[in-house]
Amino acid sequence: MSIKLPKIFLDSGNPEETKRAKGLLGHIDGQTTNPSLVAKHPEAQRFLSQGKKLTEEELLKFYRQIIEEIGREIAGSISVEVYADWDSTASQMLKQAEKMFTWGRNIHIKFPTTEEGLKAASEFTKNGGRVNMTLVFNQTQAAASYAATLQSKETHFVSPFIGRLDDRGVNGLDLVKNIIKLYRKFNKQDKSNILVLAASIRTLQHLYSSIFMGADVVTIPFKIAQEWVKEEKWMPDKHYRPSQSGLKYLKYEDLAFYNNFEKYKIPHIEDDLLDEGLKKFVADWKSLAKI
């Protein structure tokens, strides 16, 4: 059994890291960005250290400049995230997405996998948009994302967050494995062009296991790219066995296939990982701008 190398994306909001990662790896297939990564950009950090804040318009201009710089370095997909909290409506997210989609040649818009985010994604993909469904912590979100993109011929991504689940004592790699299994089942009934993008990768173990399990894409921070190069870009083989000792096993759910994403109910539970993720990204936006 040969293990196929997935597409390798860089998880960063800093174009300088894009250049350095290209030099290290020889090539990167794409890049994922989000508010937290933009807030780590050296220029953003300089603003924060001076106690300054941008206007919303200035922040979006700054974000666009970052994306355009990255786009000059790579030809592949660049994921750009809309501002969203629990009160954000699908129409508000779509308005942002339509503007952000013009920022480069191969933009994927990151919508949160909430009910409103799924509505926005469904509408956006019907009209030729490309999406990366983010903050995915369970199979229900993944199933809904699959259904929401069925009518599109473009390529889309669903991003299970490995590290965030690990933080809660749950094996995040199990979610990647379970979504891949679920999508293989769904493909027998109606094929979506959505790929599994392993996200929130914190360790080489996360990287190797995601490759071994068959993730279509992995997105890695610059630090992990450096560590991988030190190991001479080692690849797992058929004898490799993912191991996440001390973490709770995440059982596979044999969900039914629906071609209507609204059949899958996304719960809003206070203090769950989706809620936590939304609040984190909102806080990072608000640290930079008066939103």
C-alpha positions in Angstrom: 0.0 0.0 0.0 1.5 3.3 -1.1 0.7 6.5 0.7 -0.3 9.4 -1.4 1.1 12.9 -0.5 -1.8 15.3 -0.1 -1.7 18.9 -1.1 0.4 20.9 1.4 -0.9 24.3 2.5 0.8 26.8 4.8 -1.3 28.0 7.7 -0.2 31.6 8.1 -1.2 35.2 7.7 2.3 36.4 7.0 3.6 36.6 3.3 7.2 36.5 4.6 6.5 33.0 5.9 5.0 32.1 2.5 8.4 32.9 0.9 10.4 31.1 3.6 8.1 28.0 3.4 8.5 27.9 -0.4 12.3 28.0 0.1 12.2 25.2 2.7 9.7 22.9 1.0 10.4 23.7 -2.6 6.7 24.2 -3.3 3.5 24.9 -1.4 0.1 24.2 -2.9 -1.9 26.8 -1.1 -2.4 28.8 2.1 -5.0 29.2 4.8 -5.5 32.4 6.7 -7.9 33.6 9.5 -8.3 36.5 11.9 -6.0 35.0 14.5 -3.2 34.6 11.9 -3.7 38.1 10.6 -3.4 39.4 14.2 0.0 37.7 14.4 1.4 39.6 11.4 4.3 41.8 12.5 2.6 45.0 11.3 -0.5 44.1 13.2 1.5 43.4 16.3 3.1 46.8 15.9 -0.3 48.4 15.9 -1.4 46.5 19.0 1.8 47.3 20.9 1.1 51.0 20.3 -2.5 50.7 21.5 -3.9 51.6 18.1 -6.9 50.2 16.3 -7.9 50.2 12.7 -11.2 51.1 11.3 -13.1 48.2 9.7 -12.3 49.5 6.3 -8.6 49.8 7.1 -8.6 46.3 8.5 -10.1 44.8 5.4 -7.6 46.8 3.3 -4.8 45.4 5.4 -6.1 41.9 5.0 -6.5 42.3 1.3 -2.8 43.5 1.0 -1.7 40.4 2.8 -3.7 38.1 0.5 -2.4 39.9 -2.6 1.2 39.5 -1.4 0.6 35.8 -0.8 -1.0 35.6 -4.2 2.2 36.9 -5.8 4.1 34.0 -4.2 1.8 31.0 -4.9 -0.6 30.0 -7.6 -2.8 27.7 -5.5 -5.8 28.3 -3.3 -5.8 31.0 -0.6 -8.5 30.8 2.1 -9.9 34.1 3.4 -12.2 34.2 6.4 -15.3 36.3 6.8 -16.0 38.1 10.1 -18.8 36.1 11.8 -20.3 35.6 15.2 -23.6 33.9 16.3 -25.6 37.0 15.3 -24.1 37.2 11.8 -26.7 36.4 9.1 -26.1 34.6 5.8 -26.7 37.8 3.8 -24.1 39.7 5.9 -21.5 36.9 5.3 -22.3 36.8 1.6 -21.8 40.5 1.3 -18.3 40.1 2.7 -17.5 37.0 0.7 -18.4 38.6 -2.6 -15.8 41.3 -2.0 -13.1 39.0 -0.6 -13.6 36.6 -3.6 -12.1 39.4 -5.8 -8.8 39.5 -3.9 -7.0 36.9 -5.9 -7.2 34.2 -8.6 -8.0 31.2 -6.5 -9.7 32.4 -3.4 -11.7 30.1 -1.1 -14.0 31.8 1.4 -13.9 30.5 4.9 -17.5 30.4 6.3 -18.1 29.1 9.9 -20.0 25.8 9.9 -23.0 27.3 11.6 -26.6 27.3 10.3 -26.1 30.8 8.9 -22.6 30.0 7.6 -24.0 26.9 5.7 -26.8 29.0 4.2 -24.2 31.5 3.0 -22.0 28.8 1.6 -24.8 27.1 -0.2 -25.8 30.3 -1.9 -22.3 31.3 -2.6 -21.3 28.0 -4.3 -24.5 28.0 -6.4 -23.1 31.3 -7.9 -19.7 30.0 -8.7 -17.9 30.7 -5.4 -15.4 28.4 -3.7 -15.6 27.7 0.1 -13.6 26.3 2.9 -16.0 25.3 5.7 -14.1 26.0 8.9 -14.4 25.4 12.7 -15.6 21.8 12.0 -15.6 19.7 15.2 -18.1 16.9 14.4 -19.4 14.7 11.5 -22.8 16.5 11.4 -21.0 19.7 10.4 -19.1 17.8 7.8 -22.2 16.1 6.4 -24.0 19.5 6.2 -21.0 21.0 4.4 -21.1 18.1 1.9 -24.7 18.7 1.1 -24.4 22.5 0.9 -21.8 22.2 -1.9 -23.5 19.5 -4.0 -24.8 21.8 -6.7 -21.3 23.3 -7.4 -18.6 22.0 -9.9 -15.9 24.0 -8.1 -13.5 22.4 -5.6 -14.3 23.1 -1.9 -12.8 22.2 1.5 -14.0 21.1 4.9 -11.6 21.8 7.7 -11.7 19.5 10.8 -9.7 21.1 13.6 -7.4 18.5 15.1 -5.6 20.4 17.8 -8.7 22.1 19.2 -10.2 18.7 19.9 -7.0 17.5 21.4 -7.1 20.4 23.8 -10.4 19.0 25.1 -8.9 15.6 25.6 -10.5 14.1 22.5 -8.5 12.6 19.6 -8.9 15.1 16.8 -7.3 12.7 14.3 -10.3 10.4 14.8 -12.5 13.2 13.3 -10.4 13.4 10.2 -10.6 9.6 9.8 -14.4 9.6 10.4 -15.1 12.4 7.9 -13.1 10.7 5.2 -15.0 7.5 5.8 -18.4 9.4 5.8 -17.6 11.1 2.5 -16.6 7.8 0.9 -20.1 6.6 1.8 -21.8 9.7 0.6 -19.9 9.6 -2.7 -21.8 6.5 -3.6 -25.1 8.4 -3.6 -24.3 11.9 -4.9 -20.8 13.3 -5.4 -19.8 16.6 -3.9 -16.5 18.3 -4.9 -15.5 18.9 -1.3 -12.1 17.8 0.0 -11.0 17.0 3.5 -8.5 19.6 4.7 -6.8 18.6 8.0 -6.4 21.8 10.1 -5.2 22.9 13.5 -2.1 20.7 13.0 0.2 21.2 16.0 2.7 18.3 15.8 4.4 16.1 13.3 2.2 13.3 14.6 -0.8 15.2 13.4 0.8 15.7 10.0 1.9 12.1 9.5 -1.4 10.7 10.7 -3.4 13.0 8.5 -1.3 11.9 5.5 -1.7 8.2 6.5 -5.4 8.4 6.8 -5.9 9.9 3.4 -6.6 13.6 4.0 -6.8 15.4 0.7 -5.1 18.5 2.0 -3.1 19.3 5.2 -2.4 22.9 6.3 0.6 23.3 8.5 2.1 26.3 10.4 5.6 27.4 9.5 7.0 25.8 12.6 5.8 22.3 11.5 7.2 22.9 8.0 10.6 23.5 9.6 10.3 20.3 11.7 9.2 18.3 8.7 12.2 19.4 6.7 14.5 18.5 9.6 13.1 15.0 9.3 13.8 15.1 5.5 10.1 15.4 4.7 9.5 11.9 5.9 6.4 10.1 4.7 4.5 7.4 6.6 4.2 3.9 5.0 1.7 1.0 5.3 3.4 0.0 8.6 2.7 3.4 10.2 0.1 3.5 13.0 -1.3 6.8 14.3 -1.1 7.0 18.1 -2.6 9.6 20.4 -2.2 8.1 23.8 -4.2 9.6 26.6 -6.9 11.1 24.4 -10.5 10.0 24.2 -11.6 7.9 21.2 -14.1 9.6 18.9 -16.6 7.1 17.6 -17.7 7.0 14.0 -21.3 8.1 13.4 -23.0 6.4 10.5 -25.0 9.4 9.4 -27.7 9.3 6.8 -27.1 11.1 3.4 -29.3 14.0 2.7 -28.9 16.3 -0.3 -30.5 19.2 1.7 -28.0 20.6 4.2 -30.8 21.9 6.4 -31.6 18.3 7.4 -28.5 18.3 9.5 -29.0 20.3 12.7 -26.0 22.3 14.0 -26.5 22.8 17.8 -25.5 26.1 19.4 -24.2 25.0 22.8 -22.6 27.6 25.0 -18.9 26.8 25.7 -18.7 24.1 23.0 -15.8 24.1 20.6 -17.7 25.9 17.8 -18.8 28.6 20.2 -15.2 28.9 21.5 -13.8 29.1 18.0 -16.2 31.8 16.9 -15.5 33.9 20.0 -11.7 33.5 19.5 -11.8 34.8 15.9 -14.1 37.6 16.8 -11.8 38.7 19.7 -8.9 38.7 17.3 -10.7 40.9 14.8 -11.8 43.2 17.6 -8.2 43.5 19.0 -7.3 45.0 15.6 -10.3 47.0 14.6 -13.3 49.0 15.9 -15.9 46.5 14.8 
